[in-house]
Amino acid sequence: MPNGELTNYVRLVSETRRSTIYALSLATVLYAVFGVLDRYIFPAVANNILPIRIGFILITGAALVFIQFFPSFYSRWAHPILSLVGAAGGLGIIWIIFLVSPYNYGDAYYAGLILVIAYCFVFIPLRFKYAFVLVATLIVAYNFSLLLYSIPFPVVVSNNFFLISAAVICGISSLNSQRLSLKRYVDEALILEQKSEIEASKQRADNLLRQILPDPIADRLLNGSGQIADGYADVTVLFADLCGFTEYSSSVSPRALVKALNRIFSSFDDVATSFGVEKVKTIGDAYMAVCGLPLEVDDHPERMVKMALGMCTEMEKIRTEFNGIDLEIRIGIHTGPCVAGVIGRNRFIYDLWGDTVNIASRMESTGVTGRIQISEATYLRVKNHFEFDARGQTQVKGRGMLTTYLVRT
């Protein structure tokens, strides 16, 4: 039997455990009650019938113990256990019929077999093939027992008609019920599998979105937020550019170029993560990051300068790793207010706007190769934490002359 089908039958046994306890308890009570009635109906053979009834009660009692206190054992051996109970009940009735037949009750007591048939097919989760074999065996045994005493042939035909009819009706009911149950299990397993696949796909999509956007922004989008645009009064923006990139890109293969860029920008991402800085985007050989949003912190200028120093250190390592790759980094930093939000419909982009972004970009473009240039606004926030070289007045497009500083590396 395939593992999936076996699992479904085990599940059926587990689900019907309580109803099986009720059915066995009822069968035990009925056998005991009829044991009392035997004293009034068949007083001459009551003592002979008593061991049969006690034996059945002991068997059902043992089965109930296994079901109640050893559920794992019961789930594994449910069909042999329940078949044993059914065989004990049916053969016990057949033996009782033989004992009472001299008193002309044998032709009617067969009705107890109908209860056993119902037990096998309906009241307990016995697999259809087990129940079919058991009921067929009991009917054959009953007819064989008829040879041992004289019962009119019409009565034999009538009794067999009712027994077989009960077996057919209960068997069809059992077969249909088990098929429906097993189909339900298959459908539920399919639904769970599809649900798991949907959850996995959703998780992959969520993870991809979190790789594109900061986690707080991704959470807002996933929670159904519409347009996202936030104003921040105080953040620090960094721009970095790879000097010599144009010449380098024309001297290596596309694969080698992408490998180098991936190594450089991946190391920058690691540095950003270590200092709590958000990478915004890369454009060609340019790298943009911000600190102070979407999670606001007070020491964002200091964190950003530390990141810039870390980026310079990483570039030194990468030049050694790539056998003296002829690339230098130029970094610019500025502190001030900005607006941040998500744009796009099919491909989300988290971006920043405002004068702070423009000045940070100018700090980079007017900077010195291999150095970190910061604005006066940033300098005033971090002057007590790092060493600087005053560069003096620098011409900045759109802003005129601005005082700038170079961080000592």
N, C-alpha and C positions, 0 to 999 in steps of 0.2 A: 504494500500500500504506500502511495506517495506520502512524503512527510506532511505535506499540507493537508491532505485528507485525514491523516491520523490525528493531526493537531485539531482539526475541526471536530472529530468525534470525541476527543478528550475534552474539548470545550463544551460540547453538548452534555457530556456526563457531569461536568462541573456546574453548569447552569441549572441542571435538573436535580442536583444533589438534594435539595430540601424536599422537593416533591417526591423523590424516591424514598426518603426517610418516612414521609407520611404514608406512602403506599405500603412499605414493608411493615410499618407499625400497625396499619389497618389489617393487613393479612395476618399478622401475629395475633391480634385481638380476635379476629373472626375464627381462627383455628382454635383459640382458647375457649371462646364462647360455645362453639360446636362441640368441644370436648365436654363441656358441662351438659349440653343437651343430649349427648350420647347416653348419659345415665338414665334419661327418661325415654328416649326413642329406642335405643338398642341395649337395654340393661344386660342382656345375656353376653354381649361381646364388647361391652364398654371397656373392660379391662384390657382386652386385646387391642382396641383402637388407641388407648391412651399412650402407649409408647410411640406410636406414629405421630400423634399430635405433639408430644413432648419433643421428639426429634426435630420436627419442623420448626417448633418455637426456638429451639436451641440454635438451629441453623440461621433463622432470620435474626435472632438476637446477636449472633456473631457478625452477621453482615452489617447490622446497624452499628455495632461497635467500630468496625472498620470504616464505615462511611462517616461516622461522627468524629472519631478521634484519630484516624489515620487517613486523611483526605488524599494525600499524595499516593499512598499505596492503593487506595480505592480507585483513584483516577486511572491508574495504570492497569489494574486488574478488575475493573468494574464489570466487564462483560462475562468473564468466567464466574465471578461471584454471583451476579444476578442470575446467570443461567443455572447455577447450582441451586439457588433458592427456588427458581421456577420448576426445575426438575424434581426437587424434594416435595414441593407442594403438589405437583401433578401426579407423581408416582404414589405419593401418600394417599391421595384421593382414590386412585385406581385400586390400591391395596385395601382401602376401607370399603370400596364397592364390593370387592371379593368377599370381605368378611361379613358384610350385611346382606349379601345376595340370598342366603337361605331364608331371610325374613321378608323377601319380596320387595326390598327397597333398592336393590342394585340397579334396577332399570331406570330409576329416577335420580339417583345420587350423582349421575354423570354431570348434572348441572354445575357441580363444583369445578369441573374442568373448564367450563366457559369462563369462570372467574380467573382461572390460571391463564387461559388464552388472552383475556383482557390484560392481565398482569404483564405477560410477555410482550405484547404488542403496544399497549397503550400507556399503562401506568408507570413504567420505568423506561429509561433511555437505552434499552437493549437494542443493539444494531439489528437491522432487519434480518440479515442472514442467520444470526444467532437465534433470533426469535422464531424464524421460519423452521429451522432445523429442530429446535426444541419442541415447538407445537406439533410438527409432523410426527416426531418421535412419540410424543404423548398420545396422539390419536391412534397411531399404530399399536402402541402398548395397550391402550384401552380396548381396541378391537381384539387383540390377542387374548386379553383377559376374559373376553366374552366366551371364549371357547371352553373356559373352565367351569362354567355354570350355564344353566338353561335359561335363556331369555328369548322370548318370541322374536322371530325374524322381523316383523313390522316395527317392533320397538327398537331393534338394532338399527334398522334403516332410518327411523325417525331420529334417534339419538345422534347418529352420524351426520344426518342432514343438518341438525342444529349446531353440532360441533364444527363441522366444516364451514358452515355459513358464518358462524362467529369468527372462525379463523380468517376467512376471506375478508369480511368486513373490517375486522380489527387490523389485519395485515395491510389492506389498502390504506387505511387511515394512518397507520404507523409509517408506511413507505412514503406517503405524501408529506407527512409531518417532518420526517427526517430530511427529505429532499429540500423542503422549504427552509429548514433550519440550516442545512449545509450551504444552500444557495445564499442565505443571508450572511453566513460567515464569509463566504467568498466575496460577496458584494461589499461587506464591511472592510475586508482586507484590501480590496481594490480601492475603496474610498480613502482608507488610511494611507495607502501607497501614493495615491494621487495628491492627497493633502500634504504628505511629506514632500513630494516633488514640488508642489506649489510653494510650500514654506521654504524649501531649499532655493528655489528660483527667486523668491522674494528676498531671502537673505543675501543671495549673490547680488541682486540689484541694489539692496540697501548698502552692502559693503562697497559696491562700485560707486554709489553716490557719495559715500563718506570719504572715498579716495579723491573725489573731485571737489567736495565742499567741506568746510569745517563741520565737525560733529554737531554743534548746536544749530547750525543752519540746516544741515541735513535732517535733523530731528524735526525742525519746524516744517520743512517741506513734506516729510513723511506723515506728519500729523495733520496735513491738509491746509497749511498756511498758504495764502495766495501770494500776492506780490510781497517780496521781502526787500525792504529798504530801511536802513537804520542810520541815524546820525550819531557820531562819536565826537566828543569834545576834545579828547586828548589821546592820540595814538602815535606810534613811531613807525615810519615806513622806510623800507630798505630797497634799493635797487643795486643790482650787481651786473657787471658786463664782463665778458671774456675778451680781453684785448689780444689781437693777433688771430682771432678765430677765422676771419675770412681767408687769410693766407694758409692757415692750417687745414681748413676744409678743402682747399683746392689741391692739397698735397697728399691726402690719404683717401682710401676707398670709402664709399658710403657706409659700409659695415663698421669699419674702424672708427669713423666719425661718430656714428650713433653710439657705439660702445663707449667712446671717451665721454660724450655728453651725458650718457646715462650714469656713468661712474661719477662724474663731477656733480651733477644735480642730485643724485641719490645721496651723496655724502652731505650736500647742503641740506637736504631734507632731514637727515639724521641730526645734524647740528641744530636745526630749527626745532625739532621735537625735544631735544635735550634742554633747550632754554625756554620752552613754552611759547614759541613763535609760530605764527600761521603762515605757511607758504600760500601765496595768492596765485601765482602762475609763472610759467616760463614762456618767453617769446623769443624764438630763435636761440641765441646764445645769452639772452638776458634773463635774470632771475629777480622776482619781486616777492617780498615778504612784508608782514605787518605784525606788530605786537600791540596789545591793548584792546583787541577786538577778535572775535565776538565776545570773548571773556575779558572783562576789563580788569587790568592790574595796574598798580601804582608805579612799579619799577620798569615799565616797558622800555624807556630809553636805555637803561643800563643793560637789560636783557638783549636788546638789539645790537648794542656795541659788542657785547660778548659773543653774539652770534657772528658778527662780521669778523672778529678776530679768529673765531673758530673756522670760518670759511677760508681765511688766508692760510691757516695752518693746514687745512685739508688740501689746498691747492699745492702746497709744498710737497705733501706726500704723493699726490697724484702725478706731479711732474717727475718725481723719482720712479714711481710705478710704471709710467709710460715712457721710460728712457729719455727723460729730459724734454717732454712735450713743450713746445714753444708757445705756451699760453700764460697770460697773467690776468689777474682779477682786479677790477676797479669797482669800488663800492661807494655809494652815497646814501646818507641817512638824514632824515628830517623829522621833527616832531610837531604835531599840531592837530587840528580837527579834520574830519573827513566824513564822507558818506559811503556806506558799504551796502551792497545788495546783490541780488541774483538777477541776471538778465538771461534772456533766451527762452525758447519754448521746447525745442527738441533736444538741445544740448545746453545744459545749464552752465553758466559761468559766474563765479563769485568774484566781484571786482570792486575797486575803490575809485572814488572820484573826489576832486577838490584840489584846492591850492596846495595842500600838504603833499599830495601825490606828485604834483607838478614840480615842486621844489625838490623833493627827494630825488626825482628823476634828473633834475639839473645838477644836484650834488654829485650824482654819478657821472654824468656826461662831461662836467667841467672838472672832474677830479683828476687824480694822479694815478698812473698805472702802478698797480701793486700796493696802493694805499687806500685808506678809509677816510673819506671826506664827510664831515658832518656840519650841519648848520649851527648858527649861534643858539637857536632855540634848543637844540639837542645838547649842545655843549654846556649850557647853563644847568642842565639837569644831571649831567654825568661828570662834570669837571673834577669832582672830588674822588672819583673812582678810577680814573685812567690818566695816562700822560698824553699830552698833546703838543703838536707844533702848530703855532698860529700861522695861518696862511695869509691872513689879511683880507682885503677886499677882492671878491671874485665877481666878474661880470656874469649875471644870470639872466638869460633870455626872459623878457616879460616882467622881470623884477628889479632890474638895474644891478647896482653893486650891493653884494651881501658879504657879511663877515663869515668866514668859514675856518674850520680847523681840521687838521689831519691827526688821526689817532696813531700814536706810536705802537708799532707791532713788535 
